[in-house]
Amino acid sequence: MTQAVAAALAGQARVVIAADAAALAELRHTVSDSRADSGLALLIIAETVPKLDRALLIAGIGPIAIDAAPTMRVAALDLADGARADDVLAAALFLAAATSSTGQVLRIGARD
């Protein structure tokens, strides 16, 4: 599912897929390398990420977004168990199009 989102956002966003807290360094590196470009750096936090790592990743979005502004936007999708691929894609496309927002974390959960 996350690879499909990355493919759908090709050219619109730089996507980092998190398996653990180490992805925060990768996101920071992605933002630093892309400073000359405008656009979105999107962190996708997989549903399998441990709780402590998840908390660290979410806490890091705001400071990285502040540091990257105004040229780059930074956002995250926090996937819960049961998140549907179409919901994840819709949220990613929304964040890519929402050019006035940065530092946002959207939690995508299961539908009832």
Secondary structure, 3 states (H helix, E strand, C coil): CHHHHHHHCCCCEEEEEECCCCHHHHHHHHHHHCCCCCEEEEEEECCCCCHHHHHHHHHHHHHHHHHHCCCEEEEEEEECCCCCHHHHHHHHHHHHHCCCCCCEEEEECCCC
